[in-house]
Amino acid sequence: MSQHPMESVECVVIGAGVSGLVAAARMAQAGRSVVVLEASARVGGCINSWRLRDEVAAGQPGADFWLELGAHTAYNSYSQLLEALQARGRLDDLLPREKLGYSFVGADGGLHSPLKRLNFLQAAFSLPFGIGKPKAGRSVAEWFGGLLGRGNYQRLLAPAFAAVLSQPADAFPAEWLFRRKPRMQSAPRKYSFPDGLQGLLEALVEGAAFAVRYQTAVTGITGDAAGYQVQTAAGTLACRQLILAVPVDAAAALLAEVQPGIARELQTFPLSCSEAMGVVLPAGKSGMKAVAGLIGVDDDFYSVVTRDPVPHDSLRGFTFHFRPGRLNRSAKLVRIAAVVGVSPDDFLHVRESTNRLPAPGVEHPRRMAAIDAQLARQPLALVGNYLNGLAIGDCTERAAQETDRLLKL
């Protein structure tokens, strides 16, 4: 017999990223008993706020500094996330981001305006023929290339979209980009949170009506007519409804026994990765103008995200999202120093992280629709960044849709 008694709850959520926490909040608000299981020691998933207080003594310069190593910007169109935060009484804690632009890093090392890469004549010629075409069934390269012209796509949009997605974007489903969402007008258009975006998710957990159990990896899932049994090293949780808020390959592994057909389909979903390196330096060291971010063109990095939109009085921070497997640590530091215009010796703190992301193709929405058809009447939900888009808002939208479905069963 197991040394751990079986525990029963109405809903188990596996994964404490933004998808899992919004789903848990909505289920708990509806009166369901909810437990969230998280394999790591923190909430956040792809939201990863690096805080210098872990490296700098309290009261020392920089102890209040943070820098995003993963997802970095939230918008007031992420209504499901804001509604969950409002329910915790923390909406007033949002930090508005200053309105700063993005620049391209040219071959000469200089910074260039995106508009300088746009051929207006080509755009004017292409736009009337491309504007009416449906996005469904078309890739980003096909649809946006038809909208502004192939040359404009290659010069401007291809590197810009790759910077946003931290991966080549040509094959990405066009219908997943720039989908309209309702905005919460009382919130800033762009915002962060004290201690970074990870702090926003921590606010969802503080005093919540659901429990989060950290460092609790799930080792297996079985099912019967009464629901699911979720195995962990600490024991087994029985639940009537189950929400998987984990990366697609982890979801495939966990569903191998209870949903083998869906698991096989998920196993074929491609993944990409980028290598993030964050650096912190004194505010006066770099002469670079304040920017929200930089876009690499045929460079070793896809993008650079800065802390400039939420300025600090004595420090600046830059997170470079490098193409995988190109540069070692020393070479990355040299490349960062060259772009920022400083010496590697000027960096006060350095942190590395690897970000794994789905790499969907144009057929992906149809594949997900087929999986959703199989799940329609089942007490199982899949949420995350591989289902309807990579953005935080896409994840929370999916979490809301799936919890609404489960609450009707």
C-alpha positions in Angstrom: 0.0 0.0 0.0 1.1 3.6 -0.6 2.4 5.4 2.4 0.5 8.5 1.2 -3.3 8.6 1.4 -5.2 9.5 -1.8 -6.5 13.1 -1.7 -9.6 14.2 -3.7 -10.3 17.6 -5.2 -12.7 18.7 -7.9 -10.0 20.1 -10.2 -6.2 19.6 -10.6 -4.2 22.1 -12.7 -0.8 20.9 -13.8 1.5 23.9 -14.4 1.7 27.3 -12.7 2.4 29.5 -15.7 0.0 32.2 -16.7 -2.4 29.7 -18.4 -2.6 27.5 -15.4 -3.0 30.3 -12.8 -5.7 32.0 -14.8 -7.5 28.7 -15.2 -7.2 27.9 -11.5 -8.5 31.4 -10.5 -11.5 31.0 -12.8 -12.3 27.5 -11.5 -11.9 28.6 -7.9 -14.0 31.7 -8.4 -16.8 29.4 -9.6 -16.7 27.5 -6.4 -14.6 24.5 -7.4 -11.8 23.1 -5.1 -8.6 23.5 -7.0 -5.0 22.4 -6.5 -2.2 23.6 -8.8 0.9 21.3 -9.2 4.1 23.0 -10.2 7.3 21.1 -10.9 9.6 24.1 -10.2 10.0 26.3 -7.2 8.3 29.3 -8.8 5.3 30.4 -10.7 5.6 31.9 -14.2 6.6 29.3 -16.7 7.7 31.4 -19.8 7.4 34.5 -17.7 10.7 34.7 -15.9 11.6 37.9 -14.0 15.3 38.0 -12.9 15.5 39.9 -9.6 18.8 41.3 -8.5 17.8 41.1 -4.8 18.9 37.4 -5.1 22.4 38.6 -5.8 22.6 42.1 -4.1 22.3 42.6 -0.4 19.2 44.4 0.8 19.6 48.1 0.8 22.5 48.0 -1.7 22.2 49.7 -5.1 20.2 47.6 -7.5 18.5 45.4 -5.0 15.2 46.6 -6.4 16.1 45.9 -10.0 14.5 43.3 -12.2 14.8 42.3 -15.9 12.6 40.0 -17.9 14.3 36.9 -19.4 11.2 35.5 -21.0 7.8 37.2 -21.9 8.2 40.9 -21.2 5.1 42.9 -22.2 1.5 42.7 -21.2 -1.4 44.8 -22.8 -4.8 45.9 -21.6 -6.3 43.6 -24.2 -5.3 40.6 -21.9 -8.7 41.0 -20.3 -8.8 37.5 -18.6 -5.5 38.2 -16.9 -6.6 41.6 -15.7 -9.9 40.3 -14.5 -8.1 37.7 -12.4 -5.8 40.4 -11.0 -8.8 42.7 -10.3 -10.4 39.9 -8.3 -7.3 39.9 -6.1 -7.6 43.7 -5.6 -4.2 44.3 -7.3 -5.2 46.2 -10.5 -3.8 49.5 -9.1 -0.3 47.9 -8.8 0.2 47.8 -12.6 3.3 49.8 -13.7 2.7 51.6 -17.0 5.5 51.2 -19.5 6.8 54.3 -21.1 6.1 54.6 -24.9 9.4 53.8 -26.5 10.1 52.5 -30.0 12.0 49.6 -31.6 15.1 49.9 -33.8 16.8 47.6 -36.2 20.5 46.8 -35.7 22.1 47.4 -39.1 25.1 45.6 -40.6 27.1 48.8 -39.7 26.2 48.3 -36.0 24.0 51.5 -36.1 20.4 51.7 -35.1 17.8 52.3 -37.8 14.2 53.2 -37.8 11.8 50.5 -39.1 10.3 53.0 -41.5 13.7 53.3 -43.3 13.3 49.7 -44.3 9.9 50.2 -45.9 9.5 50.7 -49.6 6.3 52.9 -49.6 5.8 52.5 -53.4 5.8 48.7 -53.2 3.5 48.8 -50.2 1.0 51.1 -52.0 1.0 48.8 -55.0 0.5 45.6 -53.0 -1.9 46.7 -50.3 -5.1 46.9 -52.4 -4.5 43.3 -53.6 -3.6 41.9 -50.2 -5.9 43.6 -47.8 -9.0 41.5 -48.6 -7.4 38.1 -48.5 -8.4 35.9 -45.6 -5.6 34.9 -43.2 -6.9 31.4 -42.5 -4.8 28.8 -44.2 -2.0 31.2 -45.1 1.4 31.6 -43.5 2.8 34.8 -42.2 5.2 35.0 -45.1 2.4 34.4 -47.7 -0.2 36.8 -46.2 2.0 39.7 -45.1 4.2 39.3 -48.1 1.0 39.8 -50.2 -0.1 42.7 -48.1 3.1 44.9 -48.3 5.1 43.1 -51.0 7.7 40.4 -50.9 10.6 42.9 -50.7 9.0 44.7 -47.7 8.3 41.5 -46.0 12.0 40.3 -46.3 13.5 43.7 -45.3 11.0 44.7 -42.5 8.5 42.1 -41.4 10.4 38.9 -41.5 13.1 40.1 -38.9 10.4 42.0 -36.9 8.2 38.9 -36.6 11.2 36.7 -35.8 12.1 39.2 -33.0 8.6 39.0 -31.6 8.4 35.2 -31.7 12.1 34.5 -31.0 12.2 32.1 -33.9 11.8 32.2 -37.7 8.3 33.3 -38.4 7.7 32.6 -42.1 5.6 29.5 -41.6 3.7 30.8 -38.6 -0.1 30.8 -39.0 -1.1 34.3 -40.2 -4.5 34.0 -38.5 -2.8 33.9 -35.1 -1.2 37.4 -35.4 -3.0 40.6 -34.5 -6.3 39.1 -33.5 -8.6 41.7 -32.0 -9.3 41.3 -28.3 -11.5 43.5 -26.0 -9.5 46.0 -23.9 -9.9 46.9 -20.3 -9.9 50.6 -20.6 -9.1 51.2 -16.9 -5.7 49.5 -17.3 -2.6 51.0 -19.0 -2.2 50.0 -22.6 1.2 48.4 -21.8 2.3 47.5 -18.3 4.5 45.6 -16.1 4.3 45.0 -12.3 6.5 45.5 -9.2 9.2 42.9 -9.3 8.4 42.3 -13.0 5.6 40.3 -14.7 6.3 37.3 -12.5 5.2 39.5 -9.6 1.8 39.8 -11.3 1.4 36.0 -11.3 2.6 35.9 -7.7 -0.1 38.4 -6.8 -2.7 36.0 -8.3 -1.5 33.3 -5.9 -1.4 35.4 -2.7 -4.4 34.6 -0.6 -6.1 32.8 -3.5 -8.9 30.3 -3.1 -6.8 27.6 -4.7 -3.6 26.0 -3.5 -0.2 25.8 -5.3 2.2 23.0 -4.5 5.7 23.8 -5.7 8.4 21.3 -6.6 5.7 18.7 -7.2 6.3 17.0 -10.5 3.6 14.8 -11.9 4.9 11.3 -12.7 1.7 9.8 -14.3 -2.0 10.2 -14.9 -4.6 7.4 -15.0 -8.3 7.7 -15.5 -11.6 6.0 -14.8 -15.3 6.8 -14.9 -15.0 9.0 -11.8 -12.3 11.2 -13.3 -8.5 11.2 -13.1 -5.7 10.1 -10.7 -2.6 12.3 -10.8 0.5 10.6 -9.4 3.3 12.6 -7.7 6.1 11.6 -5.4 4.1 13.0 -2.5 1.0 10.9 -3.3 -2.0 10.6 -5.6 -4.6 13.3 -6.2 -8.0 12.2 -7.5 -10.0 14.8 -9.4 -13.1 15.0 -11.5 -11.6 17.5 -13.9 -8.0 18.0 -15.1 -6.3 20.9 -16.7 -2.9 20.5 -18.4 -1.0 23.8 -18.5 2.4 22.5 -19.5 4.5 22.6 -22.7 3.2 20.5 -25.6 5.8 17.7 -25.2 5.1 17.4 -21.5 1.4 17.2 -22.2 2.0 14.5 -24.8 4.0 12.5 -22.2 1.4 12.9 -19.4 -1.5 11.9 -21.7 0.2 8.8 -23.1 -2.0 6.4 -21.1 -5.3 8.3 -20.7 -5.5 9.9 -24.2 -3.1 8.0 -26.4 -4.5 9.3 -29.7 -4.2 12.9 -28.6 -0.8 12.2 -27.1 0.5 10.9 -30.4 -0.8 14.0 -32.2 0.9 16.3 -29.7 4.2 14.4 -30.0 4.5 15.7 -33.6 4.2 19.4 -32.7 7.6 21.0 -33.4 9.4 23.1 -30.8 12.0 25.8 -31.0 14.3 27.5 -28.5 16.2 30.7 -28.0 19.1 31.4 -25.7 18.4 34.4 -23.5 21.2 36.4 -21.9 20.4 39.3 -19.6 23.0 41.9 -18.6 22.8 44.8 -16.1 25.2 47.8 -16.2 25.4 51.3 -14.7 22.9 53.6 -16.4 25.5 56.0 -17.7 27.8 53.5 -19.3 25.9 53.1 -22.6 25.3 56.0 -24.9 22.4 54.1 -26.6 19.2 56.0 -26.7 16.3 54.6 -24.6 14.4 52.0 -26.6 11.9 49.3 -25.9 13.9 46.8 -27.9 16.1 46.0 -30.9 15.6 43.8 -33.9 18.4 41.7 -35.3 18.8 41.3 -39.1 20.8 38.2 -40.2 22.4 38.5 -36.8 23.2 36.1 -34.0 20.2 37.3 -32.0 16.6 37.6 -32.9 15.8 40.5 -30.6 16.9 42.6 -27.6 14.4 43.5 -24.9 15.3 46.4 -22.5 14.3 47.6 -19.1 14.1 51.2 -20.5 10.2 51.4 -20.6 10.2 51.0 -16.8 13.3 53.1 -16.1 15.6 52.7 -13.0 17.5 55.5 -11.5 20.9 53.9 -11.6 20.9 50.8 -13.8 20.0 49.6 -17.3 19.2 46.1 -18.4 19.2 44.3 -21.8 18.0 40.8 -22.6 19.4 39.4 -25.8 17.4 36.5 -27.3 20.1 34.6 -29.3 19.6 32.0 -32.1 20.4 28.6 -30.6 23.8 27.0 -30.9 25.6 29.9 -32.5 27.7 31.5 -29.8 29.2 30.4 -26.5 28.9 32.5 -23.3 32.1 34.6 -24.0 31.1 35.3 -27.6 27.6 36.4 -26.5 29.0 38.9 -24.0 31.3 40.3 -26.7 28.4 40.7 -29.1 26.2 42.3 -26.5 28.9 44.7 -25.5 29.4 45.7 -29.2 25.7 46.4 -29.7 25.2 48.3 -26.5 28.5 50.2 -27.0 30.3 49.2 -23.8 33.0 46.7 -22.7 32.1 43.3 -21.3 33.8 44.4 -18.1 31.1 47.0 -17.6 28.4 44.3 -17.0 27.6 44.2 -13.3 25.4 41.1 -13.5 24.8 38.4 -16.1 22.1 35.8 -16.2 21.4 33.1 -18.9 18.1 31.2 -19.6 16.8 29.0 -22.4 13.3 29.6 -23.6 11.5 26.7 -25.3 8.5 27.6 -27.5 6.2 25.9 -30.0 7.0 26.4 -33.6 3.6 26.1 -35.3 3.1 25.9 -39.0 0.2 27.0 -41.2 -1.7 23.7 -40.6 -1.5 24.1 -36.9 -5.0 25.7 -36.2 -6.7 22.9 -38.1 -4.8 20.3 -36.1 -5.8 21.9 -32.9 -9.4 22.1 -34.0 -9.4 18.4 -34.5 -8.0 17.8 -31.0 -10.6 20.2 -29.5 -13.3 18.2 -31.1 -12.1 15.1 -29.3 -12.0 17.0 -26.0 -15.4 18.7 -26.4 -17.3 16.6 -23.9 -14.4 15.4 -21.7 -13.4 16.7 -18.3 -9.9 17.4 -19.6 -8.6 20.7 -20.8 -5.4 21.7 -22.6 -4.2 25.2 -22.1 -0.9 26.9 -23.0 1.0 28.7 -25.7 0.8 26.0 -28.4 -3.0 26.0 -28.9 -4.1 29.4 -30.3 -1.0 31.7 -30.2 2.2 32.4 -28.2 1.3 35.7 -26.6 0.2 36.0 -22.9 -3.2 37.2 -24.1 -3.6 34.1 -26.3 -2.8 31.9 -23.4 -5.3 33.6 -21.0 -8.0 33.6 -23.7 -7.6 29.9 -24.2 -7.7 29.4 -20.4 -11.0 31.3 -20.2 -12.5 29.3 -23.0 -11.6 26.0 -21.6 -12.6 26.7 -18.0 -16.0 28.0 -19.3 -16.3 24.6 -21.1 -15.4 22.6 -18.0 -17.8 24.5 -15.8 -20.7 23.5 -18.0 -19.9 19.8 -17.7 
